[in-house]
Amino acid sequence: MSGDAVIDMAGVVLDAESWESYLSWFAADCPNYLRLFGRRFCGLAGVEHAAYQKALERGPEEVVRLLLSTGRLDVDIDRYVEELAAGGVALQVIHGGMTPLRSGGLLNDRAADFARRHPDRLRAWAGLSLRDEQAALKEMRRCVGDLGMGGVSVTHFTDVADPLSAASRAVYAEAERLGVPVWIHAGHNLSPRVPVDHCAWRQLDAIARAHPDLVIVAGHGGWPWMMEMVALCQRHPNVYLEFSTHRPLHMAAAGSGWEPLLAHGRATIRNKVLFGSVGWVHEMSAGELADEVRALPLDEGTVRRWLYANAARVLGTAA
């Protein structure tokens, strides 16, 4: 693999049916996200913002119907993978979910299908809902054991689930037993139903202390509590952070809050930082976002660790 190769730890790849499932999840569990990311969704779907606003007034279900009506959200997975390769992305971890598909099965099944179709470029991780502990445990075992998925992801705030409850701890313990990493939505959230720090550095520290063999990937970097996140990565051998949904271009700006990561990410935690995209948030490809990492004030060795080598170690892929 060349020194320019990229591993993206936070991809979201959706065909039309998957978008319907994904957007319906937003509509049901965090409808204000449809308002906050309205212009992003309009750009992706080719919808006029005024029409989007009118649909939003009628209800989130109307928004979903409008966005799907243009057909622009459908992805050609073969073409998508070609674009990944052209952008220098060697591997992308794509995250599923437990929301249902209209044709049957779950979003996890579609992510697994995509990864099976392109095993040289995609790795699928199972998205779990913590509303029902037993359902989450059953789905984890199915996805890891039957579908061959290599990790799991949880987003506590959408489920209004306590990150330190007995149910949540049972899920972490099972992932630890199965030997798969857990991506955890960390840092701030934009939902008014839970506190802004519903699952942040303090909860991650408790999880890591209780499950020292569990590999934890702090999704979205844990911003804005970056000094605390740096301390966690220094403190726990198996805690990593990835900064998807945040543009690397803005990290070097004064007052961005990312200063601790840029300072310590080239030194004491240079082996703990992972690249992630969730490209739809920016309407940018993973390759374009990786180019912004290369433009940060970092030495070449650190850039290669952030973009490739650290993730290769987490995924068990030769660097």
C-alpha positions in Angstrom: 0.0 0.0 0.0 1.4 3.4 -0.9 2.1 6.1 1.6 -0.9 8.1 0.3 -3.4 5.4 1.0 -6.5 6.2 3.2 -8.7 4.1 5.5 -12.0 5.8 6.2 -13.5 4.6 9.5 -16.9 6.3 9.1 -18.6 5.8 5.8 -22.3 5.9 5.2 -23.2 4.3 1.9 -26.9 4.2 1.0 -29.0 3.2 -2.0 -32.6 4.5 -2.4 -34.2 2.0 -0.1 -31.4 2.5 2.5 -31.9 6.3 2.4 -35.5 5.8 3.1 -34.6 3.7 6.2 -31.9 6.2 7.3 -34.0 9.3 6.8 -37.0 7.6 8.5 -34.7 7.0 11.5 -33.9 10.7 11.6 -37.6 11.5 11.3 -38.6 9.2 14.2 -35.7 9.7 16.6 -34.2 13.1 16.0 -36.4 15.1 13.6 -34.6 18.4 14.4 -31.7 16.9 12.4 -33.8 17.2 9.3 -34.0 20.9 10.0 -30.4 21.4 10.9 -29.1 19.5 7.9 -31.8 20.6 5.5 -29.6 22.4 3.0 -27.2 19.4 2.9 -30.1 17.0 2.1 -31.4 19.4 -0.5 -28.1 19.5 -2.2 -27.8 15.8 -2.2 -31.3 15.2 -3.5 -31.5 18.1 -5.9 -34.5 19.6 -4.0 -35.3 23.3 -3.7 -34.9 24.5 -0.2 -38.2 26.3 -0.2 -40.0 23.1 -1.1 -38.1 21.3 1.6 -39.2 23.9 4.2 -42.9 23.5 3.1 -42.5 19.7 3.5 -41.0 20.2 6.9 -44.0 22.2 8.0 -46.2 19.2 7.0 -44.1 16.8 9.0 -40.8 14.8 8.8 -42.5 12.0 6.8 -43.2 14.5 4.0 -39.5 15.5 4.0 -38.5 11.9 3.5 -40.9 11.5 0.6 -39.7 14.7 -1.0 -36.0 13.8 -0.8 -36.6 10.4 -2.3 -38.8 11.7 -5.1 -35.9 12.9 -7.3 -34.0 9.6 -7.4 -30.8 11.5 -6.8 -30.1 9.8 -3.5 -29.7 6.3 -5.0 -26.1 5.1 -5.1 -24.6 2.8 -7.7 -22.3 0.8 -5.3 -20.0 -0.3 -8.1 -19.4 3.3 -9.3 -19.1 4.4 -5.7 -16.3 2.0 -5.0 -14.5 3.1 -8.2 -14.7 6.6 -6.9 -13.2 5.5 -3.6 -10.3 3.9 -5.4 -9.8 7.0 -7.5 -9.7 9.1 -4.4 -7.0 6.9 -2.8 -9.3 5.2 -0.3 -8.0 1.7 0.3 -10.7 0.7 2.7 -13.9 2.2 4.1 -15.8 1.0 7.1 -19.5 1.4 6.3 -22.0 1.6 9.2 -25.4 0.0 9.2 -28.3 0.1 11.5 -31.3 -1.7 12.9 -33.9 0.3 11.0 -36.0 -1.9 8.6 -35.8 -1.9 4.8 -39.1 -1.8 2.9 -38.1 -5.0 1.0 -37.3 -6.8 4.2 -34.3 -7.1 6.5 -32.4 -4.2 8.1 -30.0 -1.5 7.1 -27.3 -3.8 8.5 -28.1 -6.4 5.9 -27.7 -3.9 3.1 -24.3 -2.7 4.5 -23.2 -6.4 4.7 -24.3 -6.9 1.1 -22.3 -4.0 -0.1 -19.2 -5.2 1.7 -19.6 -8.7 0.4 -19.8 -7.3 -3.1 -16.6 -5.3 -2.7 -14.6 -7.1 0.1 -11.3 -5.5 -1.2 -12.6 -2.0 -0.5 -15.5 -2.1 2.1 -15.8 -3.3 5.6 -19.3 -3.4 7.3 -20.0 -2.7 10.9 -23.4 -3.3 12.5 -25.4 -0.4 13.8 -27.2 -1.3 17.1 -30.2 0.2 18.8 -29.9 0.2 22.6 -33.6 0.5 23.2 -33.9 -3.2 23.6 -30.8 -4.9 25.2 -31.8 -8.4 24.1 -32.6 -7.4 20.5 -29.2 -5.5 20.3 -27.3 -8.5 21.6 -29.1 -10.9 19.2 -28.4 -8.5 16.3 -24.7 -8.2 17.2 -24.3 -12.0 17.3 -26.1 -12.3 13.9 -24.1 -9.6 12.2 -20.7 -10.7 13.5 -21.3 -14.4 13.4 -23.6 -14.8 10.3 -22.9 -11.7 8.2 -19.2 -11.4 9.0 -19.3 -7.8 10.1 -16.1 -6.7 11.8 -17.4 -4.2 14.4 -20.5 -2.5 15.8 -21.6 1.1 16.3 -23.9 2.7 18.8 -25.5 6.1 19.1 -26.9 6.5 22.6 -28.6 9.9 22.1 -31.0 8.8 19.4 -32.2 5.9 21.5 -32.3 8.1 24.7 -30.2 5.3 26.2 -28.0 5.7 29.2 -24.4 4.9 28.1 -23.6 3.4 31.5 -26.8 1.4 32.1 -26.8 -2.3 32.7 -28.2 -2.8 29.2 -25.5 -0.7 27.5 -22.8 -2.5 29.6 -24.1 -5.8 28.4 -23.6 -4.8 24.8 -20.0 -3.6 25.5 -19.3 -6.9 27.3 -20.6 -9.0 24.4 -18.5 -7.0 21.9 -15.5 -7.4 24.2 -16.2 -11.2 24.3 -16.6 -11.4 20.5 -13.4 -9.4 20.0 -14.9 -6.6 17.8 -14.4 -2.9 18.1 -17.2 -0.5 19.1 -17.7 2.8 17.4 -19.5 5.1 19.9 -21.1 8.5 19.0 -19.1 10.8 21.3 -19.0 14.5 22.0 -21.9 16.9 21.6 -25.2 16.0 20.0 -27.9 18.3 18.6 -30.9 16.6 20.1 -33.0 18.5 22.6 -34.2 15.2 24.2 -30.9 14.6 26.0 -28.1 16.7 27.6 -25.4 18.0 25.1 -22.8 15.7 26.8 -25.1 12.7 26.9 -22.2 10.4 25.9 -18.8 12.2 26.1 -15.4 11.7 27.5 -16.6 11.0 31.1 -18.8 8.1 30.0 -16.1 6.8 27.6 -13.6 6.7 30.5 -16.0 4.6 32.6 -16.7 2.2 29.7 -12.9 1.8 29.0 -12.2 1.2 32.6 -14.9 -1.5 32.9 -13.9 -3.1 29.6 -10.1 -2.8 29.2 -9.9 -5.2 26.3 -12.6 -3.5 24.3 -11.4 -1.4 21.4 -13.4 1.8 21.5 -13.5 4.3 18.6 -14.8 7.7 19.8 -16.9 8.8 16.8 -16.8 12.4 15.7 -13.7 12.9 17.9 -15.5 13.8 21.1 -15.5 17.5 20.2 -15.7 20.0 21.9 -14.0 18.3 24.9 -10.7 17.7 23.0 -8.3 18.0 25.9 -10.2 15.4 27.8 -10.3 13.2 24.7 -6.5 13.5 24.4 -6.2 12.4 28.0 -8.4 9.4 27.4 -6.3 8.3 24.4 -3.2 8.7 26.5 -4.8 6.8 29.5 -6.4 3.9 27.7 -4.5 1.7 25.3 -7.6 0.7 23.4 -9.4 4.1 23.0 -9.1 5.8 19.6 -10.8 8.8 18.2 -12.0 9.6 14.7 -13.2 13.0 13.6 -15.9 12.4 11.0 -18.5 15.1 10.3 -15.9 17.7 11.1 -13.9 19.2 8.3 -10.1 19.0 8.7 -9.9 22.4 6.8 -11.3 24.1 9.9 -9.3 22.3 12.5 -6.3 24.6 12.2 -8.4 27.8 12.6 -7.8 29.7 15.9 -10.6 28.9 18.3 -11.8 25.8 16.5 -11.4 23.7 19.7 -9.2 21.2 17.9 -5.9 22.7 19.1 -5.2 19.9 21.7 -5.6 17.3 19.0 -3.2 19.1 16.6 -0.7 19.5 19.5 -0.8 16.0 21.0 -1.9 14.2 17.8 1.6 14.5 16.4 3.2 13.4 19.7 1.7 11.4 22.5 -1.4 10.2 20.7 -0.2 10.1 17.1 -1.0 6.4 17.0 -4.6 6.9 18.3 -6.2 9.2 15.7 -8.3 7.8 12.9 -9.7 9.4 9.7 -13.5 9.3 9.2 -15.7 11.0 6.6 -19.5 10.6 6.7 -19.2 12.5 3.4 -22.8 13.4 3.0 -22.5 15.9 5.9 -20.1 18.0 3.8 -21.2 16.9 0.3 -17.5 15.9 -0.1 -15.9 12.6 -0.9 -13.6 10.8 1.5 -10.7 11.5 -0.8 -11.3 15.2 -0.8 -11.6 15.3 3.0 -8.3 13.3 3.2 -6.6 16.0 1.1 -7.6 18.5 3.8 -5.9 16.3 6.4 -2.7 16.4 4.3 -3.0 20.2 4.3 -2.9 20.4 8.1 0.3 21.5 9.9 1.4 17.9 10.5 4.5 16.0 9.5 4.3 13.3 6.9 4.6 10.4 9.3 1.7 11.7 11.4 -0.5 12.2 8.4 0.2 8.7 7.3 -0.7 7.4 10.8 -3.9 9.4 10.9 -5.0 8.5 7.4 -4.0 4.9 7.2 -1.6 3.1 9.6 -3.6 3.6 12.8 -6.8 2.3 11.3 -4.9 -0.6 9.7 -3.9 -1.7 13.1 -7.4 -1.4 14.5 -8.8 -3.4 11.5 -6.0 -6.0 11.6 -4.9 -5.0 8.1 -1.2 -4.9 7.1 0.0 -1.3 7.0 
